[in-house]
C-alpha cells in the first residue's frame, strides 16, 4: 500500500510509463490593486497560461514584449510607431525554473515584469471568454504589442497601434508608476482588445457611441480582471459578508469599497442623466454591465440557498429593494458567513464568467460605425442567449432597460 500511495503522490517515481506533467505556465507577481490600499500590500502569484508559449527575457513572447528605454522617450504619436529604436535597459531575466516570480517589488526589473504580466493576464482572460485567440488589429504591420513600462514625468497612459505606454502620477513615489497599477494596464488592454475584435472606424464616429462604448468596455474589462484575483474576491466578499447589493442613491457600496473598479461602476446614472462627453456618456452602460453581474450573482446565491432574496421578483433589484430590507435579508447569513464563503465565492466567479463571456462574444454582432448603446445591449442579450447567460436573459434585459439603454 505504501508503494502504491507513493506512486500516486510522486508520479515521477512510479517507474516506466509515468506521465510527464503538462506545463502549467509561467509565474509572475502582480498587485491586484495599488500596494498603498490596505490589504493589497503584497503581490499575488499569478500564472500566465501555456498558450503564451515560451516567455523569454524581457519579458517577451510571440504576442507581447517589453521595451524599457534607457533615456526618457516621448510618447508615441503619428507617424511614429514601434519598435522603439533607442537603447534599452537590460531585460528582465527568468529564473532557472523559467519563472519570473523571483523578481520582487522594488527591483529594477519589476516594472517590466509587472506591466507584462498585467497585460498578458487580461489578454488570457478575454481569449478564454472568446474561446479562441484574439489577433491584434495592427497585424500584419506589427506582429507584437510593445509595452513601455515607464515614461518619467508623464501623467498619462495610452495604447494604440502596436503599443501600450505607461507614465506616472505626481508627486513621484515608489508606487506612482502606472505600470504598478493593474487597473490602468487592464483599461488600456481593454481598448486594444476591443479594437482587435470590433475593428476600427471608417468614418469619424459621429452619430455612433463607438468612443463611449470603448470607455465602458475598458472599465468593465478592468473589473473582470480584478475579479480573477483571489485576494480581491476574498477581501470584497469577507468585508461585505457576500452582500454586493449594498447600494443606494448615496452609493453606500462604493463608500465601503477600496477597489477603484467597483467604485467607478457603482452608480445610479441613466442614459438621460449624462452629457455627450465620451467618459460621462459611458457610465450608464458600464454600470448596466455591473448590474448584470450582480443580478446573476444574486440569482446563483438564491438558487443555491445562500440568500433569501430572489432577484427575479424585481426588474432592478438594487434600485427597487429598500436598503434596509436588503440588509435584513443578509443579516441572518452574515453571522455564519465564514461557513459559506467558498460557496459564495464560487457564485461570484460563475457570475463573472457568465457576463464576461456574453460581453466578449457580443462584439461579433456589432459594427463600429453604426454602434449605439442600444445595439450593444441587444448584442449582449444575443450572446447571452447563445451562451451560459440564457437562464438570466430577462434579468439582463431589465438591467439595460432600467438604465434607459433599451
URQUI-V482261 format. One line per field, one symbol per residue. phi: phi as a letter, one per 40 degrees, with the letter a starting at -180 (. if undefined). psi: psi as a letter, one per 20 degrees, with the letter a starting at -180 (. if undefined). A space follows every 50 residues. Layout:
# URQUI-V482261
phi->???
psi->???
This chain:
# URQUI-V482261
phi->.ccccccccbdcccgcgcccccdchbcbbbccbdcccdgbcbcbcbbccd ccgcbbdicaacbaabbbcccdbcdcadccbccccccbcdccbccdcgcb ccccdgcdccdccccccccccccdccccccgacbccccccdbcbccbbca bcgbcaaabacgabbbcacbccacbcccccbddccccccdcccccccchb ccbcgcgbbdcccdcccccccccdcdccbddccccccccbfgccccaacc fdccccbccdccccccabcbcccbccddcccccccdccccdddcccdccc ccccgcaccccccbcadccccddccccccccccccbddcbdccccccccc cdcccccccccccccbbdcbcbcccccccdccccccbccdcbccccccdc cccgcb
psi->gghghhhghmhijjapippppppibpqrppohrqiippikhqqqpqpprh hibpoaqfqqaihqqponqgqpqqqqqpjprrqpiaqqqpqppqrhjirj jiorpiqhihhghghghgghggggghhhghjrqopqijqjgphqpppoip oqkomrqqqbnjqoqpbqrqqprijipiijohggghghhggggghhghrq qhbjjpirkgghggggggghhgggggjjphgggggghhhjkinjinpahj lgghhipiohghhhinrkprhiiraipghghhghgghhhgggghggghgh gghjkiqjooiiiqhnghhhpphghghhhighhhhkhhhjghggghghgg gghghgggggihhijqphhjprhghhghhghghghibijhijhhhgghgh ghijh.
